[in-house]
Amino acid sequence: MTTTHTAGPWTNHGRIPQAGLPHSAVAAKTLIARVYSEAFGDSEQEAANACLIAAAPDLLEALQKLLRIQNDVEVLGEWEALEINVGMRKKTRAKVDEIHAQACAAVKKAIGA
């Protein structure tokens, strides 16, 4: 059985006191999570947890791409196999750079930076 998650992007809307929300709200088109802190009233921890939850789809996508490129390399046999073709090496390097940038952005989102 395969179940898909709510499509991203997920956004940490933070606390919305005027709406009577005593917690952070993470949402896509609908509410994904109400986030509270472990220690009641610790708004920094609550915000950090909400950022991590909101980044989940981005982190998942980056990791899936990383695993796919690793699998492609393993199919070739060894990392050195990429050296056979300069064009392939440049193409692979560009793809790795793209995935690295995506992973960095997802981590920044996860830590609220």
ROBA-786863 format. One record per residue (C-alpha): residue number from 1; chain; residue in one letter; x, y, z. Coordinates in nm, 2 decimals. Layout:
BEGIN
+-----+----+----+--------+--------+--------+
!   i ! ch ! aa !      X !      Y !      Z !
+-----+----+----+--------+--------+--------+
! NUM !  A !  A !      X !      Y !      Z !
...
+-----+----+----+--------+--------+--------+
//
This chain:
BEGIN
+-----+----+----+--------+--------+--------+
!   i ! ch ! aa !      X !      Y !      Z !
+-----+----+----+--------+--------+--------+
!   1 !  A !  M !   0.00 !   0.00 !   0.00 !
!   2 !  A !  T !   0.14 !   0.34 !  -0.10 !
!   3 !  A !  T !   0.01 !   0.65 !   0.06 !
!   4 !  A !  T !   0.12 !   0.99 !  -0.06 !
!   5 !  A !  H !   0.17 !   1.29 !   0.17 !
!   6 !  A !  T !   0.01 !   1.63 !   0.11 !
!   7 !  A !  A !   0.20 !   1.80 !  -0.17 !
!   8 !  A !  G !   0.44 !   2.08 !  -0.07 !
!   9 !  A !  P !   0.53 !   2.34 !  -0.03 !
!  10 !  A !  W !   0.45 !   2.34 !   0.34 !
!  11 !  A !  T !   0.47 !   2.67 !   0.51 !
!  12 !  A !  N !   0.53 !   2.76 !   0.88 !
!  13 !  A !  H !   0.28 !   3.04 !   0.94 !
!  14 !  A !  G !   0.40 !   3.07 !   1.30 !
!  15 !  A !  R !   0.17 !   3.18 !   1.58 !
!  16 !  A !  I !  -0.14 !   3.38 !   1.47 !
!  17 !  A !  P !  -0.26 !   3.53 !   1.80 !
!  18 !  A !  Q !  -0.53 !   3.74 !   1.63 !
!  19 !  A !  A !  -0.69 !   3.41 !   1.51 !
!  20 !  A !  G !  -0.67 !   3.27 !   1.86 !
!  21 !  A !  L !  -0.39 !   3.02 !   1.77 !
!  22 !  A !  P !  -0.18 !   2.94 !   2.08 !
!  23 !  A !  H !   0.05 !   2.73 !   1.86 !
!  24 !  A !  S !   0.24 !   2.75 !   1.53 !
!  25 !  A !  A !   0.05 !   2.64 !   1.22 !
!  26 !  A !  V !   0.21 !   2.45 !   0.94 !
!  27 !  A !  A !   0.00 !   2.43 !   0.63 !
!  28 !  A !  A !  -0.01 !   2.37 !   0.26 !
!  29 !  A !  K !  -0.36 !   2.43 !   0.11 !
!  30 !  A !  T !  -0.50 !   2.29 !   0.44 !
!  31 !  A !  L !  -0.36 !   2.27 !   0.79 !
!  32 !  A !  I !  -0.09 !   2.00 !   0.82 !
!  33 !  A !  A !   0.01 !   2.04 !   1.19 !
!  34 !  A !  R !  -0.05 !   2.24 !   1.50 !
!  35 !  A !  V !   0.29 !   2.26 !   1.67 !
!  36 !  A !  Y !   0.34 !   2.31 !   2.04 !
!  37 !  A !  S !   0.67 !   2.31 !   2.24 !
!  38 !  A !  E !   0.77 !   2.03 !   2.47 !
!  39 !  A !  A !   0.79 !   2.29 !   2.75 !
!  40 !  A !  F !   0.47 !   2.49 !   2.74 !
!  41 !  A !  G !   0.54 !   2.84 !   2.63 !
!  42 !  A !  D !   0.88 !   2.78 !   2.48 !
!  43 !  A !  S !   0.81 !   2.97 !   2.15 !
!  44 !  A !  E !   1.17 !   2.92 !   2.02 !
!  45 !  A !  Q !   1.14 !   2.54 !   2.04 !
!  46 !  A !  E !   0.79 !   2.56 !   1.89 !
!  47 !  A !  A !   0.92 !   2.77 !   1.60 !
!  48 !  A !  A !   1.21 !   2.54 !   1.54 !
!  49 !  A !  N !   0.98 !   2.23 !   1.54 !
!  50 !  A !  A !   0.74 !   2.40 !   1.30 !
!  51 !  A !  C !   1.03 !   2.50 !   1.06 !
!  52 !  A !  L !   1.15 !   2.13 !   1.06 !
!  53 !  A !  I !   0.80 !   2.00 !   0.98 !
!  54 !  A !  A !   0.74 !   2.26 !   0.71 !
!  55 !  A !  A !   1.07 !   2.16 !   0.54 !
!  56 !  A !  A !   0.98 !   1.79 !   0.53 !
!  57 !  A !  P !   0.86 !   1.77 !   0.17 !
!  58 !  A !  D !   1.18 !   1.96 !   0.06 !
!  59 !  A !  L !   1.41 !   1.74 !   0.26 !
!  60 !  A !  L !   1.23 !   1.43 !   0.13 !
!  61 !  A !  E !   1.27 !   1.54 !  -0.24 !
!  62 !  A !  A !   1.64 !   1.63 !  -0.20 !
!  63 !  A !  L !   1.72 !   1.30 !  -0.03 !
!  64 !  A !  Q !   1.52 !   1.10 !  -0.30 !
!  65 !  A !  K !   1.73 !   1.28 !  -0.57 !
!  66 !  A !  L !   2.05 !   1.21 !  -0.39 !
!  67 !  A !  L !   1.96 !   0.84 !  -0.36 !
!  68 !  A !  R !   1.87 !   0.82 !  -0.73 !
!  69 !  A !  I !   2.20 !   0.97 !  -0.83 !
!  70 !  A !  Q !   2.39 !   0.74 !  -0.60 !
!  71 !  A !  N !   2.20 !   0.45 !  -0.75 !
!  72 !  A !  D !   2.29 !   0.57 !  -1.10 !
!  73 !  A !  V !   2.66 !   0.57 !  -1.00 !
!  74 !  A !  E !   2.64 !   0.22 !  -0.84 !
!  75 !  A !  V !   2.48 !   0.09 !  -1.17 !
!  76 !  A !  L !   2.79 !   0.21 !  -1.35 !
!  77 !  A !  G !   3.00 !   0.01 !  -1.11 !
!  78 !  A !  E !   3.22 !   0.26 !  -0.94 !
!  79 !  A !  W !   3.27 !   0.63 !  -0.89 !
!  80 !  A !  E !   3.57 !   0.61 !  -1.12 !
!  81 !  A !  A !   3.35 !   0.49 !  -1.40 !
!  82 !  A !  L !   3.22 !   0.85 !  -1.43 !
!  83 !  A !  E !   3.57 !   0.95 !  -1.54 !
!  84 !  A !  I !   3.53 !   0.75 !  -1.86 !
!  85 !  A !  N !   3.34 !   1.03 !  -2.04 !
!  86 !  A !  V !   3.42 !   1.39 !  -1.98 !
!  87 !  A !  G !   3.07 !   1.50 !  -2.09 !
!  88 !  A !  M !   2.91 !   1.25 !  -1.85 !
!  89 !  A !  R !   3.14 !   1.39 !  -1.57 !
!  90 !  A !  K !   3.03 !   1.75 !  -1.64 !
!  91 !  A !  K !   2.66 !   1.65 !  -1.66 !
!  92 !  A !  T !   2.69 !   1.45 !  -1.34 !
!  93 !  A !  R !   2.87 !   1.73 !  -1.16 !
!  94 !  A !  A !   2.60 !   1.98 !  -1.27 !
!  95 !  A !  K !   2.33 !   1.74 !  -1.14 !
!  96 !  A !  V !   2.52 !   1.69 !  -0.81 !
!  97 !  A !  D !   2.56 !   2.07 !  -0.77 !
!  98 !  A !  E !   2.19 !   2.12 !  -0.83 !
!  99 !  A !  I !   2.09 !   1.86 !  -0.58 !
! 100 !  A !  H !   2.34 !   2.00 !  -0.33 !
! 101 !  A !  A !   2.19 !   2.34 !  -0.37 !
! 102 !  A !  Q !   1.84 !   2.20 !  -0.32 !
! 103 !  A !  A !   1.95 !   2.01 !  -0.01 !
! 104 !  A !  C !   2.11 !   2.32 !   0.14 !
! 105 !  A !  A !   1.79 !   2.52 !   0.08 !
! 106 !  A !  A !   1.59 !   2.24 !   0.25 !
! 107 !  A !  V !   1.82 !   2.23 !   0.55 !
! 108 !  A !  K !   1.80 !   2.61 !   0.58 !
! 109 !  A !  K !   1.43 !   2.60 !   0.57 !
! 110 !  A !  A !   1.43 !   2.31 !   0.83 !
! 111 !  A !  I !   1.64 !   2.52 !   1.07 !
! 112 !  A !  G !   1.45 !   2.84 !   1.01 !
! 113 !  A !  A !   1.75 !   3.02 !   0.85 !
+-----+----+----+--------+--------+--------+
//
